[in-house]
Amino acid sequence: MSTTVTGTSGEDRSDYTRDESRAIRQRSLRLLGSLVGPLRRQIILAGTVLVISTALRVAGPALIAFGINNALETVLADGDWMPTILVVAIYLVAGFGGAALIGWYAVVAARLTQAVMLDLRKRIFLHTQRLSLEFHESYTSGRIISRQTSDLDSIRELLDGGLNELVSGVLYGGFTLVALVLLDWQSGLILLAMGIPLWFIMRWFYLSSQKVYRESRVISAKVIVKFVESMTGIRAVKAFRKEERNDEEFGELSSQYRDVNLRSIRLFGVFEPGMMAVAAVSVALVVLWGGLRVADGSILVGTLLAAVLYVRNFFSPLQEIAFFLNSYQSATAALEKVSGVLEEEPTVPDPAHPVDLWSARGHVEFRDVTFGYSDDRTILPHFSLDIPAGQTIALVGTTGAGKSTLAKLVSRFYDPSRGVVALDGVDLRDLHPKDLRRAIVMVTQEAYLFSGTVADNIALGKPDATMDEIRAAARAVGAHDFIERLPDGYATDVNKRGGRVSAGQRQLISFARAFLADPAVLILDEATASLDIPSERQIQDALQTLLADRTAIIIAHRLSTVAIADRVLVMEHGRIIEDDTPETLISGTGKFAQLHAAWRESLV
């Protein structure tokens, strides 16, 4: 068994097989069903309002036919205007009533759309937070942002406009066809016959645009990813003079996005004229055949006029349906990607029957652990290690030796492929998540600060901490003095990524945050790498005090940090090749002694 990410490999593809497309479509429909299911009553209300308003709108031409054929004849024969006035009044009531109901429907539909979008937006955010670190290390931030922004916008446009246009257009067209058949079945047959070429045109457009819009979503996501990664890594871009190459790559992606959009526009350039041609032929045939029948007295002029109006009205919503197909293709591709993210399952799942560990001592064990990030590469082969509670160990070794992997397994960011990682005798896979997060805290080299105050960032380790506790934690790691010198002290807003503090100061704040959490096991993964020599010396005493009476795992290339450890483990290719106290290893002739001698020489 190995840890692999499922479901993301095809997330940005456009060349799906038929079976894959069917599975993705079913997945998307399940998601859509789960979103609209709780809104069943509102949907029924919206549907009822739309049906009544459409019926009132469709009644117009029939009322006109009745007025011309009957009411006007009464005026001409007897000079009685009452039937005409009555028809006009009914026509106005139907028109105003239909308009009012359409307005009501628009409000109800908007509420439905916003309810669905709120649910979907929250689902994506909550689910992506719940997914394991493995997912986030393989799924770029730009793609996640694309799911929450452009993809959701496409779905909103479908629900907000396109779907309304489809439903109202189909209802209006259906009611119009029924009314036409009831009024003049021969004109109805002409319209049904012209529906055959119309169906072929719409099917061609649907199939052609389906592929184009899926490609559009893929390229759109790539444009967003490129932009986000370039802006996020702007320091590296400028440091390595990568601006010109980024311009070329972004320009190429933008050109591809333009080209695929032009292809969709060309589809409309064929589709719309085709519909207009079918509509024109239909009206011409109805007028021709109706005129011949008027001449021989088979139908009245009012009936012919109403039939022509119904034929024209039948084709008018097809433009709206075309716009729906536009929104639909784009939203379908977006919904496929969103449903793909929501289908992802954590590779580090919560235990079905969690074990509570109310008071952790910090005894960490690796029992014959095997782990690899992929099937073809094992990082830790049959790894065993016992770390007694309260002991501070330092992990030393070259890059790729497995130090950070060991730390991730202790933090349960990943689960071992085989074997057990245990805390106080309890397999981490069985430990209750709240107890695990309370007992084990990791401080990494990238000290991420969230938007908010310095105090808020420190209190992340203990949300209910008082200001006195926050200040005490800052003093313990030597951060209090520089915090007090900030413009607003502990109330200073650090902005995104700690823009108002230096890298070393961010690291000290992250130390304060971790120590305020008071874990049983503290992991420092290259946590002093951002500190300069004076800052590192400043916290040595604080580290010795704060690491006392807790289990600590220190991963550091700076061997000055290793000196405070009770025990040093030298790792190579996922195995421990040396294990002893710092003094013993330094005085020996092994790997650590060589590393330490080289480090001492580098300080001269």
C-alpha positions in Angstrom: 0.0 0.0 0.0 1.2 3.5 -0.8 -0.2 7.0 -0.4 -1.6 8.3 -3.6 -4.0 11.1 -4.5 -7.2 9.9 -6.2 -9.4 11.9 -8.5 -7.2 14.8 -9.2 -5.2 13.4 -12.1 -8.0 14.0 -14.6 -9.2 17.2 -13.1 -7.8 19.4 -15.8 -8.4 17.1 -18.9 -10.7 17.6 -21.8 -10.1 14.2 -23.5 -12.4 12.0 -21.5 -13.5 8.6 -22.7 -17.2 7.8 -23.0 -17.3 5.9 -19.7 -15.4 8.6 -17.9 -17.7 11.3 -19.2 -20.7 9.3 -18.1 -19.3 8.8 -14.6 -18.4 12.5 -14.3 -21.9 13.5 -15.5 -23.5 11.2 -12.9 -21.2 12.6 -10.2 -22.2 16.2 -11.2 -25.9 15.3 -11.2 -25.6 13.8 -7.7 -24.0 17.0 -6.5 -26.7 19.1 -8.2 -29.4 16.9 -6.7 -28.0 17.3 -3.2 -27.9 21.0 -3.6 -31.5 21.5 -4.8 -33.1 18.7 -2.7 -33.6 20.8 0.4 -35.2 23.5 -1.7 -38.0 21.4 -3.1 -40.8 23.6 -1.8 -39.3 26.8 -3.2 -38.7 25.1 -6.5 -42.4 24.0 -6.6 -43.5 27.5 -5.9 -41.2 29.0 -8.6 -42.5 26.4 -11.1 -46.1 27.1 -10.3 -45.6 30.9 -10.7 -43.8 30.3 -14.0 -46.5 28.1 -15.4 -49.3 30.5 -14.6 -47.3 33.5 -16.0 -46.4 31.6 -19.2 -50.1 30.6 -19.7 -51.1 34.3 -19.4 -48.5 35.4 -21.9 -49.4 32.8 -24.4 -53.1 33.8 -24.2 -52.4 37.1 -26.0 -52.6 36.0 -29.7 -55.7 33.8 -29.1 -57.4 36.9 -27.6 -56.4 38.9 -30.6 -57.9 36.3 -32.9 -61.1 36.3 -31.0 -61.3 40.1 -31.0 -60.7 40.3 -34.8 -63.0 37.4 -35.7 -65.9 38.1 -33.3 -65.7 41.4 -31.4 -64.9 43.6 -34.4 -67.6 41.8 -36.4 -70.1 42.9 -33.6 -68.9 46.5 -33.9 -69.3 46.5 -37.7 -72.7 44.7 -37.7 -74.4 46.3 -34.6 -72.1 49.1 -33.5 -71.7 47.3 -30.1 -68.2 48.1 -28.7 -68.7 46.1 -25.5 -67.3 42.8 -26.7 -64.2 44.6 -28.1 -63.7 46.5 -24.8 -64.1 43.3 -22.9 -61.5 41.5 -25.0 -59.0 44.4 -24.7 -59.6 44.4 -20.9 -58.9 40.7 -20.6 -55.8 41.1 -22.8 -54.5 43.9 -20.5 -55.2 41.9 -17.4 -53.4 38.8 -18.9 -50.5 41.0 -19.9 -50.1 42.8 -16.6 -50.8 39.6 -14.6 -48.1 37.7 -16.5 -45.6 40.5 -16.1 -46.3 40.7 -12.3 -45.9 36.9 -12.0 -42.7 37.0 -14.0 -41.3 39.6 -11.6 -42.3 37.4 -8.6 -40.7 34.4 -10.3 -37.5 36.4 -10.8 -37.3 37.1 -7.0 -38.0 33.5 -6.1 -35.5 32.1 -8.6 -32.8 34.6 -7.3 -33.4 33.4 -3.8 -33.0 29.8 -4.9 -29.8 30.6 -6.8 -28.3 32.3 -3.8 -29.2 29.5 -1.5 -27.6 27.0 -3.8 -24.5 29.1 -4.2 -24.1 29.7 -0.5 -24.4 25.9 0.2 -21.9 25.1 -2.6 -19.4 27.7 -1.6 -19.4 26.6 2.0 -19.1 22.9 0.9 -16.0 23.6 -1.1 -14.3 25.5 1.7 -15.2 23.1 4.4 -14.3 20.0 2.3 -11.0 21.3 1.1 -10.0 22.1 4.7 -11.0 18.6 5.8 -8.9 17.0 3.0 -5.5 15.7 4.0 -2.2 17.5 3.5 -1.4 15.0 0.7 -4.2 16.5 -1.4 -3.0 20.1 -0.9 0.6 19.2 -1.7 -0.5 17.8 -5.1 -3.4 20.2 -5.9 -2.1 23.7 -6.7 -3.5 26.7 -4.9 -4.4 28.3 -8.2 -6.7 25.3 -9.1 -8.4 25.6 -5.7 -8.9 29.3 -6.2 -10.3 28.6 -9.7 -12.9 26.2 -8.1 -14.0 28.9 -5.7 -14.1 31.8 -8.2 -14.4 31.3 -11.9 -16.1 27.9 -11.6 -18.6 29.0 -9.1 -19.3 32.1 -11.2 -20.1 29.9 -14.2 -22.5 27.8 -12.1 -24.1 31.0 -10.7 -24.6 32.4 -14.2 -26.3 29.1 -15.2 -28.7 29.2 -12.3 -29.2 32.9 -12.3 -29.9 33.4 -16.0 -29.4 30.4 -18.2 -31.6 28.0 -16.3 -34.4 30.5 -16.0 -34.1 31.2 -19.7 -34.3 27.5 -20.5 -37.3 26.7 -18.3 -39.2 29.8 -19.3 -38.3 29.3 -23.0 -39.3 25.6 -23.0 -42.5 26.3 -21.2 -43.3 29.2 -23.5 -42.5 27.2 -26.6 -44.5 24.2 -25.4 -47.6 26.3 -24.5 -47.3 28.2 -27.8 -47.3 25.0 -29.8 -50.3 23.6 -27.9 -52.2 26.9 -28.4 -51.3 26.9 -32.1 -52.5 23.3 -32.6 -55.8 24.1 -30.8 -56.3 27.3 -32.8 -55.2 25.9 -36.2 -54.0 22.4 -36.4 -52.7 22.7 -40.0 -50.3 25.6 -39.0 -49.3 23.4 -36.0 -48.3 20.6 -38.4 -46.2 23.0 -40.4 -44.4 24.1 -37.2 -43.9 20.5 -36.1 -42.4 19.7 -39.5 -40.0 22.6 -39.3 -39.0 21.3 -35.8 -37.0 18.5 -37.6 -34.2 20.7 -39.1 -34.4 22.8 -35.9 -33.6 19.7 -33.8 -30.6 18.8 -36.0 -29.2 22.4 -35.7 -29.6 22.4 -31.9 -28.1 19.0 -31.5 -25.1 19.9 -33.6 -24.6 23.1 -31.6 -24.9 21.2 -28.3 -22.4 18.5 -29.2 -19.9 20.9 -30.7 -20.1 23.4 -27.9 -19.7 20.7 -25.2 -16.1 20.0 -26.2 -15.3 23.7 -26.7 -16.5 24.8 -23.3 -14.8 21.9 -21.5 -11.5 23.0 -23.1 -12.4 26.6 -22.2 -12.7 25.7 -18.5 -9.4 23.7 -18.6 -7.5 26.6 -20.2 -9.2 29.2 -17.9 -8.0 27.2 -14.8 -4.4 27.2 -16.3 -4.5 30.9 -16.7 -5.6 31.4 -13.1 -3.0 29.0 -11.8 -0.2 30.7 -13.7 -1.3 34.1 -12.5 -1.7 33.0 -8.8 1.6 31.1 -8.7 3.5 34.0 -10.4 2.1 36.6 -7.9 2.6 34.3 -4.9 6.2 33.5 -5.9 7.0 37.0 -7.0 10.2 37.2 -5.0 11.5 34.1 -6.7 10.4 35.5 -10.1 12.4 38.7 -9.5 15.3 36.9 -7.9 15.8 34.6 -10.9 14.8 37.2 -13.5 11.9 35.0 -14.7 9.6 37.9 -15.8 10.3 37.5 -19.5 9.7 33.8 -19.4 6.5 34.2 -17.4 5.3 36.8 -19.9 5.8 34.3 -22.7 4.1 31.5 -20.9 1.2 33.6 -19.7 0.8 35.1 -23.2 0.7 31.6 -24.7 -2.0 30.5 -22.2 -4.0 33.7 -22.8 -3.7 33.1 -26.6 -5.1 29.6 -26.2 -7.9 31.0 -24.0 -8.7 33.6 -26.7 -8.7 30.9 -29.5 -11.1 28.6 -27.7 -13.4 31.5 -27.0 -13.3 32.5 -30.7 -14.2 28.9 -31.6 -17.3 29.2 -29.3 -18.2 32.5 -31.0 -17.9 30.9 -34.4 -20.3 28.2 -33.3 -22.9 30.9 -32.5 -22.1 32.4 -35.9 -23.5 29.3 -37.5 -26.2 28.4 -34.9 -28.1 31.7 -34.8 -28.4 32.3 -38.6 -29.5 28.6 -38.9 -32.3 29.2 -36.3 -33.3 32.5 -38.1 -33.5 30.7 -41.4 -35.8 27.9 -40.0 -38.0 30.6 -38.3 -38.3 32.6 -41.6 -39.2 29.5 -43.6 -41.8 28.5 -41.0 -43.5 31.9 -41.0 -43.5 32.0 -44.8 -45.1 28.6 -45.1 -47.8 29.4 -42.5 -48.6 32.7 -44.2 -48.7 31.0 -47.6 -50.9 28.1 -46.6 -53.0 30.3 -44.4 -53.5 33.0 -47.1 -54.7 30.3 -49.5 -57.2 29.1 -46.9 -58.4 32.7 -46.1 -59.0 33.2 -49.8 -61.3 30.2 -49.9 -62.9 31.0 -46.6 -61.5 28.0 -44.6 -60.2 30.2 -41.8 -60.6 33.8 -40.7 -58.1 36.6 -41.0 -57.9 36.8 -37.2 -57.0 33.1 -36.9 -54.2 33.5 -39.5 -52.8 36.6 -37.7 -52.8 34.6 -34.4 -51.1 31.7 -36.1 -48.3 33.9 -37.5 -47.9 35.5 -34.1 -47.7 32.0 -32.4 -45.1 30.8 -34.9 -43.0 33.9 -34.4 -43.4 33.6 -30.6 -42.3 30.0 -30.8 -38.9 30.8 -32.2 -38.3 33.9 -30.1 -37.3 32.0 -26.9 -35.0 29.8 -28.9 -32.5 32.6 -28.7 -32.8 32.3 -24.9 -32.3 28.6 -25.1 -29.1 29.2 -27.2 -27.8 31.4 -24.4 -28.7 28.7 -21.9 -26.6 26.2 -23.9 -23.8 28.7 -23.7 -24.1 29.0 -20.0 -24.8 25.3 -19.6 -21.7 24.1 -21.3 -19.5 26.4 -19.3 -21.3 25.6 -16.0 -21.3 21.8 -16.8 -17.5 21.8 -17.2 -17.2 23.9 -14.0 -19.6 21.6 -12.1 -17.5 18.6 -13.2 -14.4 20.1 -11.6 -16.2 21.2 -8.4 -17.8 17.8 -8.0 -14.4 16.2 -8.5 -13.0 18.2 -5.6 -16.0 17.3 -3.4 -15.7 13.6 -4.3 -12.1 13.6 -2.9 -11.8 11.6 0.3 -9.2 12.3 3.0 -6.3 9.9 2.7 -5.9 10.4 6.5 -9.5 9.7 7.6 -10.8 10.3 11.1 -11.1 7.0 13.1 -14.5 5.3 13.1 -14.2 4.6 16.8 -11.8 7.2 18.2 -9.8 6.6 21.4 -9.7 9.5 23.9 -6.3 10.5 25.3 -7.2 13.2 27.8 -3.7 13.7 29.2 -0.9 12.8 26.8 2.6 12.1 28.3 4.4 12.2 24.9 5.8 8.7 24.4 6.2 8.3 20.6 6.9 5.0 18.9 7.5 3.8 15.4 6.8 0.1 15.0 8.2 -1.4 11.8 6.9 1.6 9.8 7.1 1.6 6.0 6.2 4.7 4.1 6.5 6.2 0.6 4.8 9.0 -1.2 4.4 6.9 -4.3 4.5 3.2 -5.2 7.9 3.3 -6.7 9.8 5.2 -4.0 10.0 4.2 -0.3 11.2 6.8 2.1 11.1 4.9 5.4 11.7 1.1 5.0 10.9 -0.9 8.1 11.6 2.0 10.4 11.4 1.6 14.2 12.1 4.2 16.8 11.2 4.7 20.5 11.1 8.3 21.9 10.4 8.2 25.7 8.1 10.9 27.1 9.9 14.2 27.9 13.0 13.5 25.8 14.3 16.0 23.2 15.7 14.4 20.1 17.4 16.0 17.2 17.2 14.6 13.7 20.2 15.2 11.5 21.0 14.1 8.0 21.3 15.1 4.4 18.4 16.4 2.4 16.0 13.5 1.5 17.1 11.4 4.4 13.5 11.2 5.7 13.6 13.7 8.6 10.6 15.8 7.5 8.7 12.6 6.5 9.2 11.3 10.0 7.8 14.6 11.4 4.8 14.4 9.1 4.0 10.9 10.3 4.2 11.9 13.9 1.8 14.8 13.2 -0.4 12.4 11.2 -0.3 14.5 8.1 0.2 11.1 6.5 -0.4 7.5 7.6 2.2 4.8 7.2 1.8 2.3 4.4 2.6 -0.4 6.9 3.4 -0.5 10.6 2.2 1.8 13.5 3.0 5.2 14.7 1.8 5.4 18.3 1.4 8.1 21.0 1.4 6.7 24.6 0.7 3.3 23.2 -2.3 4.4 21.0 -2.1 4.1 17.2 -2.4 7.6 15.8 -5.0 6.3 13.4 -7.3 5.4 16.4 -6.6 8.6 18.4 -9.4 11.2 18.6 -8.6 14.1 16.3 -9.0 16.7 19.0 -6.6 14.9 21.3 -4.1 14.4 18.5 -4.1 18.1 17.6 -3.9 19.1 21.2 -1.1 16.7 22.0 1.2 17.2 18.9 2.1 20.6 17.4 4.6 21.3 14.6 6.4 24.5 13.8 7.7 24.6 10.3 10.2 26.7 8.4 7.4 28.7 6.7 5.9 30.6 9.6 2.5 31.5 8.1 0.7 34.4 9.7 -2.9 35.0 9.1 -4.5 38.4 8.5 -5.2 40.0 11.9 -3.3 41.2 14.9 -0.1 39.7 16.4 -2.1 38.7 19.5 -4.7 36.9 17.2 -1.9 34.9 15.6 -0.3 33.9 18.8 -3.7 32.9 20.3 -4.2 30.5 17.4 -2.4 28.0 19.7 -5.0 28.5 22.4 -8.1 30.5 21.2 -9.4 31.2 24.7 -6.0 32.5 25.9 -5.9 35.8 27.9 -3.6 38.7 27.0 -1.4 37.8 30.0 -1.0 34.3 28.6 -0.2 35.6 25.2 2.4 38.0 26.5 3.9 35.2 28.7 4.3 33.0 25.6 5.9 35.8 23.7 8.3 36.5 26.5 9.2 32.8 26.8 10.5 32.8 23.2 12.0 36.3 23.2 9.4 37.9 21.0 7.9 40.3 23.5 10.4 43.1 23.0 10.1 43.4 19.3 6.3 43.1 19.5 6.1 46.0 21.9 8.1 48.1 19.4 5.6 47.5 16.6 3.2 50.4 15.8 0.3 49.0 17.9 2.2 46.4 19.9 0.2 43.2 20.2 -2.7 44.9 18.3 -0.6 45.4 15.2 -2.2 44.0 12.1 0.4 41.8 10.4 -1.4 41.8 7.1 -1.2 38.9 4.7 1.8 36.6 5.2 3.1 38.9 8.0 4.0 41.8 5.8 4.8 44.1 8.7 7.3 41.8 10.4 10.5 40.2 9.2 11.0 36.5 8.5 12.8 35.9 11.8 10.1 37.8 13.7 7.4 35.7 12.0 9.2 32.6 13.2 9.3 33.9 16.7 5.5 34.6 16.6 5.0 31.0 15.4 7.1 29.8 18.4 4.9 31.7 20.8 1.8 30.3 19.1 3.2 26.7 19.5 4.3 27.1 23.1 1.0 28.7 24.1 -0.7 25.5 22.8 1.4 23.6 25.4 1.5 20.3 23.5 2.9 17.0 24.9 5.0 16.6 21.7 6.5 19.6 19.9 8.1 19.2 16.5 10.5 21.9 15.2 11.0 21.3 11.4 13.8 23.6 10.4 12.0 26.1 12.6 15.1 28.2 13.3 16.1 28.4 9.6 14.7 32.0 9.3 16.5 33.3 12.4 19.7 35.2 12.2 22.6 34.3 14.5 21.7 36.8 17.3 18.0 35.8 17.2 18.9 32.1 17.3 21.2 32.7 20.3 18.4 34.7 21.9 16.0 31.8 22.0 18.4 29.0 22.9 17.8 29.5 26.7 14.1 29.9 26.1 14.0 26.7 24.1 15.8 24.8 26.8 13.2 26.0 29.3 10.2 25.5 27.2 11.2 22.1 25.9 11.7 20.8 29.4 9.1 18.2 30.5 7.8 17.6 27.0 8.8 15.4 24.1 10.5 17.4 21.4 11.6 16.5 17.9 14.0 19.0 16.4 14.9 18.9 12.7 17.7 21.3 11.9 20.7 21.8 9.6 22.1 24.3 12.1 23.9 22.1 14.5 23.9 24.9 17.2 20.2 24.0 17.7 21.1 20.3 18.1 23.2 21.0 21.2 20.1 21.3 23.4 18.9 17.8 22.5 19.1 14.8 24.9 19.7 12.6 21.9 20.8 12.9 18.3 19.6 10.6 15.5 21.6 10.7 12.3 19.4 9.6 9.3 20.4 8.4 5.9 18.1 6.9 3.3 15.3 6.5 5.7 17.4 4.7 8.3 19.0 5.7 11.6 22.8 5.2 11.3 23.8 6.9 14.6 21.9 7.4 17.8 23.5 8.9 21.0 24.0 12.0 23.0 25.4 15.1 21.2 28.6 15.0 23.2 29.2 11.3 22.5 28.7 11.7 18.8 30.8 14.8 18.5 33.7 13.1 20.2 33.4 10.1 17.9 34.4 9.6 14.3 31.0 9.0 12.7 28.8 10.9 10.4 27.6 13.5 13.0 31.2 14.2 14.1 32.1 15.0 10.5 29.0 17.2 10.0 29.8 19.0 13.3 33.4 19.6 12.3 32.4 21.0 8.9 29.9 23.3 10.7 32.5 24.6 13.1 34.9 25.3 10.2 32.1 27.3 8.4 31.8 29.6 11.4 35.5 30.6 11.3 
